[in-house]
């Protein structure tokens, strides 16, 4: 009944091929519009038509850059077959980021003078075409599912309470290869549907259901009180040549990030994994170094002026140094422009700063309002102690309190702390709910992508607040 795992890669291959076709043809369509249409005569009627082969080469580079950005933006990871679990605006943003990279390459390239207008037209064309292709792939996927092409026909053995969450997990985590054709109830459920899927019968009659419903895979996702007969279910699946995968109840009690896969005949459950590992971590570190260097070069003079004003405004050093915990578990020191009186904090009993904190100096109140006091942390980024984006680092004094009261707190340190983060751009800074900040930090850690980092960086200037 199984035709091997390879055919289940088909939806991803079609999705990548469609994206590649959009990026490649967008350059050629823009070339034709710019140089081979009546518009060309209106813009520059005497311009000769440039070498078409050079624009074919540009189309190839555009395709490689586009696929690179889409991959590291998570567009191929979080999908349901060929349907991405991504907002359309993020797709357009991914296209624009790839074209920004392309323009940077063309700025340094001196071998051939490409038309900037052609590249701009291509970006607009590509943004629209990628959305049209995404909607078209929904229809292609429906056609493939109806014919059993490229997807595992799957039964879900589940109780009513967990059905919706399991389906959402399968669809959002690393691209579902499963075509759920129906549910098998485990707890005496008598309804005809469960989370919009047909209920085909009870788990006690799984053999009869498999006999009349030819499927490739059975996923058992039950609470522990209903899982006593899991071995019997697995043997029944083997009788009908169907793979049996088991999602244990523990996923409801631990980290939300969980991968379900197979290694030979064994179902493998990976809990608490973050995408920020291996090559992704290296890419993030490289992006941090480049952007931090550029920002420091641009803001060198304003930072010198801020330092001078801080020094003239009140007695004390220009910079304030404070111990924080790194992702490696070591203590490091972050740097800020001093915004409070020199004797503002008792080292044995630190407290969080509050809105309109009376300890702030006149200049300090202004630079805190604009978040300018955080700029020296760019040096922490260059030293590899922090990232531009990540959970905010905390002082060891508070960590010792939080790690016992909040079980998931230390998972924040799976990644480098950041100058800004998902919690901060959503208004959670300073003296706000720690539990709520943890939820936002966990979302970032478990759903990291290059695009999410860029979204957070773009939102940061608009998220100014007095709270620290």
N, C-alpha and C positions, 0 to 999 in steps of 0.2 A: 504493500500500500504506500510505503514511503518511496519517494524517488530521489532521496538524498537531500543534504542540506543546501547544496549549491543553488538549486532552483529558488530557494527562499531569499537569495540575495538579489533576485531579479527586480523587485520593486525599488531597491536602493540604486541599482545600476540604471534603471530607467529614469529615476529622479535626477541623478548626477548627469546623465546624458542630456536630459532636457535642459538643465541649467547651463551646461556647456554649449548647447546649441543656441540658447538665448544670448549668452555673452558673445559668442563668435559672430553670429549673424547681426547683432546690434551694431558692431563696428562697420560691417559691410553695408547694412541698410543706411547708416548715417553717411557713409562715403557716397552711396548712390544719390542720396538726398542732397548732399552738399555739392557734388560735382557733376551729377548726371541727370538733374531735374531742372525744370524752369526756375526753381528757387536760386540755383547757382548763378544764373544770368542776372538776377536782381541784386545779388550780394556783390560779386566781383565778376563782371561779364568777361573781362580779359584774362582771367586766371587760367593757366593751362591745367589740364587734368593730370594729377600726380600719378606716380607709379602705383598701380593696383596691387602688385606683389608686396610692396612695403606695407600696405594696409592689411593684407592677409597676415603678414607677420605680426602686425599690431593686434589683430583679432586673436591670434594664438596667445599672445602675452596677456591680453585682457581676459581670456578664458581661464588661463592658469591662475591669475590673480583673483578672479571672481570665485573660483572653486576653493582656493586657499582661504579666502575670507569667509565664505559660507561654511567651510568645514570647521574653522576655529570659532565661528559664531554659534555653533551647535545646531545648524539647520539640518544636518544629516543625522544627528543623534536623537533629537527630540521630534519624533514623527510617528505617525500611524501608517505604516507602509509607505505610500508615496504622498501622504497628506501631512504637511508639517504642522506641528502644534505651536505655531508662531503667528503673531499678529502681522497683518500685511505691512504695517508701517515699519516693522523691524526688517522685513525683506527688502523694502525700498532703502532703508538705512544701510543694510549690508551691501547693496549695489553701489550706493554713493561712496561708502568707505573703500570699496575695491577700485573705484574710479579715481579717488583721491590718491591711492597708492600708484595707480597708473600715471597720473599727472606728475607725481614726484619723480617717477622713472624717466618720463619724457623730458622733465626739466634738466636732468643730468645727461641725457643722451644727446649727442651732437652729430650722429651719423646721418640723420635725415630730419627735415623740418615737417613734423606732422601738423595738420590743421587743428587748432584748439577748438574751433567751432564744431568740427566733425566729432571730436571726442565729447564735447558737451551735448551735442545732439544724440550721440550714442548712449550717454548716461540716461537721458530722458527716455529714449526708446527702450532701453534695457529695463528701466524701472517699471514701465507699463507692461512690457512683454513678460517679465518674470511673474507678475500678478496674474496675467491671462493664462500663462502656462500652468501655474499652480491650480487654478480653477479647472483647467482642462484635464489635469492629472487626476482630479477627483473622479471624473467620468471614466477615465481609463482604468482607475483602480476598481470602480464598481463593476466594470465589464470583466476585469480579471477575476475578481472575487466570485462573480456569478458562474464563471467557468472553472474555478478552482486552479487558476494559474498563478504561481508565485507565492501563495500563502498557505500556511498550515490550516487545514480545516480542523477546528478545535471545539471540544466540549468543555464547559466550565462547571466543575462540581463544587458548589458553593452554597452557603446559607444566605438567606435574604439580606441580613444585616451587612454582610461584607461584599455583596455582589458589585455594587456601584463603585466602591473604592478599588476593588481588584481590577475591574475593567479600565478605570482611569489610570491605574498604575501601569498596566500593560501598554496602554496607548501612549503614555507620556515618557516612558523610560527606554531610551536607546532604540526606538523604532520597532513597533510591534511586527513580528512575523506571523502573528496569529490572526486567523479569520474565525471569530467566535460565531459558531452557527447556532448555539443554544446553551441552555443551562440544565444541569441536573441538580435537583434540590436534595439537601441533606437533613433537613430538620422538620419533615412533615409538612412542608409548604404545599398548599393546594391550588395556588393561583396558576394562571396560564402564562403569565409573563413575569420576568424579574429584571429590573433595570432596563426595560425595553426589549429584552431578549426572550424568545419562547422557552418555556419550561417543558422539557421533553420527557420528564419522569423523575423517579426517585433513584437515589444512589444504590439502593438495594437491587434495582433492576438494570444496572449499568450494562450488563452483558446483552440484554435484549435491545437496549437502546443502541449499542455499538453495532449490533447485527443488522439493524435496519437503517442506521445512519453511518455511512462510511466516513470516518474521520481519521486524521493523521495523529492527533495529539489530544490528550485529556489533561487538563490542569485542575488539580485538586487544591482548593483554597478554602479551608474550613477552620472554624474555631476548634481548640483542642478537645472540647467535649464531644465533637462530632468526627474526630479523626482516628478513632480506635480501629477502624477497619481499613486503614490506608494500604496495608499490604495486600488485602483481598482485592481492593480496587486496582492496585498495580498489576496483580496476576491476571485480572480480567482484561486489562488493557493489553497485556502481552499476548493473550489468547487471540485477540483481534488485531494484532500487529500495530497497535497504537502506542505512541510514546506517552508515558505518564510522568508529569511534572508536579511537584508538590511545593506549594507556597505555605510555609508554616505560619502559625499564628503570631510568632514573635515579631513579625514586621509591624504589627500594630502597637508594639510596646517599646520599640527602639527607634533608631533613626529612620527618617522617611526615605532616605536614598537607599534603594535596594535593587540589585540586578538579579534577574532570574535567567540562568543559562543552563547549558548541558555540557558535561565532559564525559564522552562516551555514553554509557547507560545511566550515569548518575546525574540527577538534578543538582545544580550548584547554586547556592544562595550567597550572594555577597552583600554584606550590610555595611552601611556607613562609608561608602566609597565617594570620593570627590573627583570631579573631572580635572581638578588642578593637580595633576601628577605628570611625571615624565616630560614629554615634549611640550605639553601645555604650560607647565610651570616654567620651562626655559623660555617659551614665547612671552609669557607674562613678564618675566624678569627683564628680558630684552626691551619690551615695550616700556617698562618702568624706567629703565636707564635712559633710553632715548628721549622720552617725553620730559623727564625730570631735568635732564641736561638742557634741553631747549627752553623750558620754562625758566630755569635759573639764569640762562643767558639773556632772556628777554626781560626778566624782572630784576636784574642785578642792580640797576640804578634806583628803582623804586624801593627795593629792600634796604639799600644804603640810606635812603631818606627816612624810611621808617625807623631804622636803628638810631639815626641822629635825633629824631623827634622823641623817641622813647628815652634816650639818654638825657635830653634837655628837660623833659617833663617832670621827672621824679628821680630821687636818689636810688641807686642800685645798678646792677648789671643790665646790659641790653637784652641778653638772652636768659631764659629760664630753663633750667635742666631738671627733668623729672624721670624717675625710674619707672620702666614699664616692662612687661613680660613679652618675649618674642615667641615665635612659633616653635622654636627649638627648645623652649623651656628656660632659656637664659634671660637674665635681666640686662636690658640695655637702657640707654638714656635718650629720650626724645628732646628736641629743642624747640622752643617757642620764643617769639618776642615777648618780653616781660610785659604783662598787662595789669599786674597787681602790685601792691606795696611790697617792699623787700621782705617784711616780716609777716606776710599775709597768712602763712600756713604753719601749723604746728606739725612737725614731722612725725610725732608719735600718735597724732589723731587727725589725719587728713579728712577733709570733707569735700564734697562736690561743689563746684561753683554753681551759683544760681542766677536767675535773671535779675538784673540790677544789683549785682553783688556789691556790697559797700566796700569791699577790699580793692576794687578796681580803681586804677588811676584815671585821670581824664582822658588821656590818649588811649589807655588800655581799653576803656569802655568802647571807644570807636573802632579800634582794630579788632576787638573781639566780635563786635557786631558785623563786621565785614569779613570775618574769618582770616584776616591778614596775619594774625599772630601764629597761624599754623604754617606759614610759608617756610620757615627754617627746617621743617621736617622733610623738605626735598633733599636735604643733605643726608638724612637717615635713609631715604630711598636709594641714593647713590652708593651708600655704604652697604646696602643689601639687608638692612635691619627692618625695613618697612617696604610696603608696596604703595602705589598711588591709590589703589582701591582694595578694601578689605575690612574686616571687623576692626573697630577702633581698639588700640591696645589699652589695657587697664593696669592700674597700679597693683603690685603684689599685695598690699594691705587689703584692698577690696576683693581681689581674687580669692584669698583665703576664706572670705565670708561666702562668696557666691558659689564656689565649687561644691560646697556641702549642701547649700540650700537649693541649688538648681542643678539637677543631674546632668543636663546636656551642656553645661556652661563651658567646660574645657574643650568641647569639640570646636569652639571658635579658633583654637590654636592649631587646627589642622593646616591652616594657611597663614601667610604673613599678615600681620596687622597692617591697616591702611590709613592714609591721611583722610580719606573719605570712604563712605560705604553705602550699601543699600539701606541700612537703617537710618543713616544720617540724611540722605536725600529724601527720605520719607518722614522727616521731622522729628526723629528720635535721637536727640543729642542731650548730653549732660544729665540733669536730674529728671530723667524720664523712666518709665517702667523698664526694669532690667529684663523681665521675662519677655516683653514685647520686642525689645531689641534683639534678644537671642533668637526669636522666631525669624526676624528679618535676616540676621547673620547666617542662620542655618539655611535659609532659602538661597542666599548668595553662594555659600559653600557648596551646596548640593546641585546648583544650577548654573555654575560659572560658565561663561563663554566670553570670548573676546568682545562680542557685541555688547554683552551686559556691562562689561567694564567701560566701554565707550559711552553707553547710555548714562551710566552713573557719573562719569566725568563731565558730560555735557549738562547734566542736571545740577551738578554741584554749585555752580555760580548762582543759580536761581533758588537755592535752598538755604540762604543766609538766615540765621536766627541768633538771638541773643543768648540762648542756652548753650552751655558747654559742659 
